[in-house]
């Protein structure tokens, strides 16, 4: 990954442009939610995991019931935020995604499949199909 590029923000203060765009899979360590997972997007995995675990406030309402959570895997190397968000959406909604629906059907997965093994199988398959197979992920 390249160095962050500086750009002037409000008041002439330089802001670092993010160069890390990743999609992640977290799993619940809560015995009552064993095997449940969540897929998301982030530019800062450590901070995002803290948000999911309630250490930091803001932005992790859906996963409150899964706490405590652990980061299972991160897919990174996307050239842009848009491409990472498209990957995240396809991973979350495999039956709606034109790129992924055939793979999801072959694997017998639905959009409601939130188990860790199913999400891992799906992401491994996604890395070998277009448009992501040509990216350095």
Residue pairs with C-beta under 8 A, 6 or more apart in sequence:
1 19
1 20
1 77
2 19
3 19
4 16
4 17
4 18
4 19
5 16
5 17
5 19
6 14
6 15
6 16
6 17
7 14
7 15
7 17
8 14
8 15
9 15
18 43
18 81
20 43
20 44
20 76
21 41
21 43
21 76
21 78
21 79
21 80
21 81
21 83
21 84
22 41
22 42
22 43
22 45
22 74
22 75
22 76
22 78
22 84
23 39
23 40
23 41
23 42
23 74
23 75
23 76
23 78
23 84
23 87
23 88
23 91
24 39
24 40
24 41
24 42
24 45
24 48
24 71
24 72
24 73
24 74
24 75
25 37
25 38
25 39
25 71
25 72
25 73
25 74
25 116
25 119
25 120
25 123
26 37
26 38
26 40
26 49
26 52
26 63
26 66
26 69
26 70
26 71
26 72
27 35
27 36
27 37
27 66
27 69
27 70
27 72
27 116
28 34
28 35
28 36
28 37
28 66
28 67
28 68
28 69
29 68
29 69
29 70
30 65
30 66
30 67
30 68
33 65
33 66
35 115
35 116
35 117
36 66
36 114
36 115
36 116
37 72
37 114
37 115
37 116
37 119
38 52
38 62
38 63
38 66
38 69
38 114
39 88
39 91
39 92
39 119
40 48
40 88
41 84
41 85
41 88
42 48
43 81
45 71
45 74
47 56
48 60
49 69
49 70
49 71
50 56
51 57
51 58
51 59
51 60
52 60
52 63
52 66
52 67
52 69
53 60
53 67
53 68
53 69
54 60
54 64
54 67
63 69
72 116
72 120
73 120
73 123
75 87
75 123
75 127
75 137
76 137
77 135
77 136
77 137
78 84
78 87
78 135
78 137
79 135
83 135
87 126
87 132
89 97
90 97
90 99
90 100
90 126
91 100
91 119
91 122
91 123
91 126
92 111
93 111
94 100
94 101
94 103
94 104
94 109
94 110
94 111
94 113
94 122
95 101
95 104
95 105
95 109
95 110
95 111
96 111
97 104
99 126
99 129
99 130
99 131
100 122
100 125
100 126
100 129
103 122
103 125
103 126
103 129
104 110
104 122
107 118
107 121
107 122
107 125
109 118
109 121
109 122
113 119
113 122
126 132
127 133
127 137
